[in-house]
């Protein structure tokens, strides 16, 4: 599977054609309830994000995590200012949740897409693969960008070598779909 900068827009268009309504639904609910202090509002936003963006939160965990999020001190202020601590505060839930960083990144991203990139296995896979070609950062593997702060730093470095029309949202769309296809290709090779 060949990577080319000229393919980025094709992947973004394909993503948007497929998931445009999902994104719009999430934006609408965030606009309706921008704050995260009321349990019911947090729960509603979590359900929509979790369902439409496969964030990995199990149904029985939703209420516990929503309660936890609604009690995080100054969470809205942190999210609005782009403070990375918002991500880590959400990630530190006591719920036994395997994908909590994935969910936390999506929750923060949809509240402030200019400050928080989405973090997931497909995006990490694609970013590490593309770096081997583009060399926008020192050599790193997918396992080296498990920490969200490091992942965000690598995304920022990648965005610096791309035209300015790209932002976290657009590059996430590309990375997710490209990483998804890389994963499918790797599975075919193993069969």
C-alpha positions as CSV (number, residue, x, y, z in Angstrom):
1,X,0.0,0.0,0.0
2,X,1.7,3.1,-1.2
3,X,1.7,6.4,0.7
4,X,1.7,9.7,-1.2
5,X,0.8,13.2,-0.1
6,X,-1.3,13.4,-3.2
7,X,-3.6,10.7,-1.7
8,X,-4.4,12.5,1.5
9,X,-7.3,14.5,0.1
10,X,-8.8,11.3,-1.5
11,X,-8.8,9.6,1.9
12,X,-10.3,12.6,3.6
13,X,-13.0,12.8,1.0
14,X,-13.8,9.1,1.4
15,X,-13.9,9.4,5.1
16,X,-16.2,12.5,5.0
17,X,-18.5,10.7,2.5
18,X,-18.9,7.8,4.8
19,X,-18.9,9.5,8.2
20,X,-20.2,13.1,7.6
21,X,-23.5,12.5,9.5
22,X,-21.7,11.0,12.4
23,X,-19.5,14.0,12.9
24,X,-22.4,16.4,12.5
25,X,-24.4,14.5,15.1
26,X,-21.6,14.7,17.6
27,X,-21.0,18.4,16.9
28,X,-24.7,19.1,17.4
29,X,-24.8,17.5,20.8
30,X,-21.6,19.2,21.9
31,X,-23.0,22.5,20.8
32,X,-26.3,21.8,22.7
33,X,-24.4,20.8,25.9
34,X,-20.9,22.3,25.8
35,X,-20.2,21.9,29.5
36,X,-19.3,18.7,31.4
37,X,-20.7,19.3,34.9
38,X,-24.1,17.7,34.5
39,X,-24.1,13.9,34.6
40,X,-27.0,13.4,32.1
41,X,-25.4,15.7,29.6
42,X,-22.0,14.0,29.9
43,X,-23.7,10.6,29.6
44,X,-25.6,11.6,26.5
45,X,-22.4,12.9,24.8
46,X,-20.5,9.8,25.8
47,X,-23.1,7.6,24.3
48,X,-23.1,9.4,21.0
49,X,-19.3,9.6,20.8
50,X,-18.8,6.0,22.0
51,X,-21.4,4.7,19.5
52,X,-20.4,6.7,16.4
53,X,-16.7,6.6,16.9
54,X,-16.2,3.2,18.4
55,X,-14.5,4.5,21.5
56,X,-14.5,1.2,23.3
57,X,-16.5,2.1,26.4
58,X,-18.7,-0.9,27.5
59,X,-22.3,-0.1,28.2
60,X,-22.0,-1.0,31.9
61,X,-19.2,1.5,32.3
62,X,-20.9,4.5,30.8
63,X,-22.6,5.7,34.0
64,X,-19.5,5.4,36.1
65,X,-17.3,7.2,33.7
66,X,-20.0,9.9,33.1
67,X,-20.2,10.5,36.9
68,X,-16.4,10.7,37.1
69,X,-16.1,13.1,34.2
70,X,-18.9,15.4,35.5
71,X,-16.9,15.8,38.8
72,X,-13.5,16.6,37.3
73,X,-12.4,19.9,38.6
74,X,-12.1,22.7,35.9
75,X,-12.5,20.1,33.1
76,X,-14.3,22.6,30.8
77,X,-11.6,25.2,31.4
78,X,-8.9,22.7,30.6
79,X,-10.5,21.5,27.5
80,X,-11.3,25.0,26.2
81,X,-7.7,26.1,26.7
82,X,-6.2,23.0,25.2
83,X,-4.6,21.9,28.5
84,X,-3.4,18.3,28.0
85,X,-4.3,17.7,31.6
86,X,-8.0,17.4,30.5
87,X,-7.0,14.3,28.5
88,X,-5.1,12.8,31.4
89,X,-7.9,13.6,33.9
90,X,-10.4,11.7,31.8
91,X,-7.9,8.9,31.3
92,X,-7.5,8.4,35.0
93,X,-10.9,7.0,35.6
94,X,-11.0,4.2,38.0
95,X,-13.2,2.2,35.6
96,X,-11.4,-0.9,34.2
97,X,-11.4,0.4,30.7
98,X,-8.9,-0.8,28.1
99,X,-9.4,2.0,25.6
100,X,-9.7,4.9,28.0
101,X,-7.0,7.0,26.2
102,X,-8.9,6.5,22.9
103,X,-12.2,7.6,24.4
104,X,-10.5,10.5,26.3
105,X,-8.9,11.8,23.1
106,X,-12.2,11.6,21.2
107,X,-14.1,13.3,24.0
108,X,-11.6,16.1,24.2
109,X,-11.3,16.4,20.4
110,X,-15.0,16.9,19.9
111,X,-15.1,19.6,22.5
112,X,-12.0,21.4,21.1
113,X,-10.9,20.0,17.7
114,X,-8.2,22.6,17.3
115,X,-6.3,21.5,20.4
116,X,-6.8,17.7,20.7
117,X,-6.1,15.2,17.9
118,X,-7.9,11.8,18.0
119,X,-5.7,9.0,19.2
120,X,-6.4,5.4,18.2
121,X,-4.6,2.3,16.9
122,X,-5.2,3.0,13.2
123,X,-3.9,6.5,13.5
124,X,-0.9,5.4,15.4
125,X,-0.2,2.7,12.9
126,X,-0.5,5.1,9.9
127,X,1.6,7.8,11.6
128,X,4.5,5.5,12.3
129,X,4.3,4.0,8.8
130,X,4.2,7.4,7.1
131,X,7.2,8.7,9.3
132,X,9.3,5.9,7.8
133,X,8.7,7.5,4.4
134,X,8.4,11.2,5.2
135,X,11.0,11.3,8.0
136,X,9.3,14.2,9.7
137,X,10.5,13.0,13.1
138,X,13.2,10.8,14.3
139,X,12.6,7.1,13.8
140,X,9.7,5.8,15.9
141,X,7.5,2.8,15.9
142,X,3.8,2.5,16.8
143,X,4.7,1.4,20.3
144,X,6.7,4.6,20.8
145,X,3.7,6.8,20.5
146,X,1.5,5.1,23.1
147,X,1.6,8.2,25.3
148,X,-0.9,10.8,24.1
149,X,1.5,13.7,24.7
150,X,4.2,12.0,22.4
151,X,1.6,11.1,19.9
152,X,0.4,14.7,19.7
153,X,4.0,15.9,19.3
154,X,4.4,13.6,16.3
155,X,1.1,14.7,14.8
156,X,2.2,18.3,15.2
157,X,5.5,17.6,13.5
158,X,3.7,15.8,10.6
159,X,1.4,18.8,10.2
160,X,4.4,21.1,9.8
161,X,5.5,19.3,6.7
162,X,2.1,19.3,5.1
163,X,0.2,22.2,3.5
164,X,-1.5,24.5,6.0
165,X,-5.0,23.4,4.9
166,X,-4.7,20.3,7.1
167,X,-5.6,20.4,10.8
168,X,-6.2,17.8,13.5
169,X,-9.6,16.9,12.1
170,X,-8.5,16.4,8.5
171,X,-5.3,14.6,9.3
172,X,-7.2,12.3,11.7
173,X,-9.6,11.4,9.0
174,X,-6.7,10.6,6.7
175,X,-4.7,8.7,9.3
176,X,-7.6,6.7,10.6
177,X,-8.7,5.5,7.1
178,X,-5.2,4.9,5.9
179,X,-4.3,3.0,9.1
180,X,-7.5,1.0,8.8
181,X,-6.5,-0.1,5.3
182,X,-2.9,-0.9,6.5
183,X,-4.4,-3.1,9.2
184,X,-6.5,-4.9,6.6
185,X,-3.6,-5.4,4.3
186,X,-1.4,-6.8,7.2
187,X,-4.2,-9.3,8.1
188,X,-4.3,-10.5,4.5
189,X,-0.6,-11.1,4.5
190,X,-0.8,-13.2,7.7
191,X,-3.5,-15.5,6.2
